Amino acid sequence: MAFFRIKKIKGNEYLYLVENEWKRKTSRQKVTCYLGKIHRFEKANDTDFLSFRKIENIELYVQSNSYEKTIKDLVEWEISQLKIGNDFSVDFENVSATIKNKRAVVAIKNGFLCDMILKNLIKFQKEDEETDGKRLARCFIESGIDIPQELFIAIFNKMHPHKN
């Protein structure tokens, strides 16, 4: 099972992906990936997603937009909630997050927006209805994006339409 670890070095925080390795009844933790320096920003405002995108009907919004467009809107909304400035950018085509052209990790609520987590969210592949809900929810939790529940349900239902 992989998890994130924050290491503090000379007053700066860095994010790593760590996995447990089991050997002879004991576990060892192995760093599998360096994700970048963590940047924390003050909250700028508290606008909800529906107001931010001027959405009146969630079902219509989800049906009218691609999954990728919806994720882009959610990322832009979360970023707009922070006092980030112009140095931060997200390249949705190449799936990267940078500050001053360096790979970056932005702390969002209890999650992190970085290349790997952004890629997991944008490139999410449905597999089966049983596990997709948990896997997709985990992607949102890891990213720190506080997706409205009704939007999450509408996205999931678009992925797995039910036949009547």
C-alpha positions in Angstrom: 0.0 0.0 0.0 1.4 3.4 -1.0 1.0 6.5 1.0 2.5 10.0 1.2 5.1 11.2 3.5 6.1 14.8 4.3 9.8 15.3 5.1 10.9 18.6 6.6 14.4 19.6 5.5 15.9 22.9 6.5 12.5 24.4 7.2 11.0 23.3 3.9 8.5 20.5 3.4 8.9 17.9 0.6 6.4 15.2 -0.5 7.4 11.6 -1.2 5.4 8.6 -2.2 6.3 5.7 0.1 5.4 2.0 -0.1 5.6 -0.7 2.6 7.7 -3.8 1.8 7.1 -6.9 3.9 10.0 -9.1 4.7 10.0 -11.9 7.3 7.0 -10.5 9.4 8.4 -7.0 9.4 7.8 -4.1 7.1 10.2 -1.6 5.6 9.2 1.6 4.1 10.7 2.5 0.7 10.5 5.9 -1.0 9.3 5.2 -4.5 9.0 8.7 -5.8 9.9 12.3 -4.9 6.9 14.5 -5.8 8.3 18.0 -5.0 8.5 20.8 -2.6 5.2 21.6 -0.8 3.9 25.1 -1.1 1.2 26.2 1.3 -1.0 29.3 0.6 -3.5 31.3 2.6 -7.1 31.0 1.7 -8.3 33.8 -0.6 -12.1 33.2 -0.6 -14.8 30.6 0.0 -16.9 30.3 -3.1 -18.6 27.0 -3.7 -18.0 25.2 -7.0 -21.5 25.7 -8.4 -21.4 29.5 -7.9 -17.8 29.6 -9.2 -18.9 28.0 -12.5 -22.4 29.4 -12.4 -23.9 26.0 -12.6 -27.7 25.7 -12.1 -28.1 22.1 -13.1 -25.4 19.6 -12.2 -26.7 16.8 -14.4 -26.8 19.1 -17.4 -23.3 20.4 -16.6 -21.8 16.8 -16.4 -23.6 15.6 -19.5 -22.5 18.7 -21.5 -18.8 18.5 -20.5 -16.1 15.9 -20.8 -14.7 14.3 -17.7 -11.4 16.1 -18.3 -13.2 19.5 -18.6 -15.0 18.9 -15.3 -11.6 18.0 -13.6 -10.0 21.1 -15.1 -12.9 23.2 -13.7 -12.6 21.7 -10.3 -8.8 22.3 -10.2 -9.3 25.9 -11.3 -11.9 26.4 -8.6 -9.7 25.0 -5.8 -6.7 27.1 -7.0 -9.0 30.2 -7.1 -9.7 29.6 -3.4 -6.0 30.3 -2.5 -3.7 33.3 -2.6 -1.3 31.8 -5.1 -0.2 34.5 -7.4 0.9 34.2 -11.0 3.9 32.0 -10.5 1.8 28.8 -10.2 0.5 27.1 -13.3 -1.2 23.8 -14.2 -0.6 22.4 -17.7 -3.6 20.1 -18.3 -2.3 18.9 -21.7 1.1 17.7 -20.3 -0.4 17.1 -16.8 2.0 19.1 -14.7 1.9 21.6 -11.9 4.7 24.1 -11.6 5.8 27.2 -9.6 8.3 29.4 -11.4 8.7 26.5 -14.0 9.8 24.0 -11.3 7.8 20.9 -10.4 5.6 21.9 -7.4 3.2 20.4 -4.9 0.4 22.7 -3.6 -1.2 21.8 -0.3 -5.0 21.9 -0.8 -6.9 21.3 2.4 -5.8 17.8 3.5 -4.4 16.8 0.1 -1.8 17.8 -2.5 -2.0 18.9 -6.1 1.1 17.7 -8.0 2.0 16.0 -11.2 1.3 12.4 -10.1 -1.9 13.1 -8.2 -3.2 15.3 -11.0 -2.4 12.6 -13.6 -4.2 10.0 -11.5 -7.3 12.2 -11.5 -7.2 13.4 -15.1 -6.3 10.0 -16.6 -8.6 8.0 -14.4 -9.6 4.8 -16.2 -12.8 3.1 -15.3 -12.4 -0.6 -14.6 -15.6 -1.9 -12.9 -18.5 -0.4 -11.0 -17.6 -2.1 -7.8 -14.2 -0.5 -7.3 -14.4 2.7 -9.5 -16.3 4.7 -6.8 -13.6 4.1 -4.2 -10.7 4.6 -6.5 -12.2 7.9 -7.9 -13.0 9.1 -4.4 -9.4 8.4 -3.3 -8.1 10.5 -6.3 -10.1 13.4 -5.1 -9.1 13.0 -1.5 -5.4 12.8 -2.4 -5.7 15.9 -4.5 -7.5 17.9 -1.8 -10.3 18.8 -4.2 -13.5 19.1 -2.2 -15.9 17.9 -4.9 -19.5 18.4 -4.1 -21.2 15.1 -3.4 -23.9 15.6 -6.1 -21.2 16.3 -8.7 -19.3 13.2 -7.7 -22.4 11.1 -8.1 -23.2 12.6 -11.5 -19.7 12.0 -12.7 -19.8 8.4 -11.5 -23.3 7.8 -13.1 -22.0 9.2 -16.4 -19.1 6.6 -16.2 -21.5 3.8 -15.3 -24.9 4.6 -16.8 -27.6 2.4 -15.4 -30.1 0.8 -17.8 -33.7 1.0 -16.8 
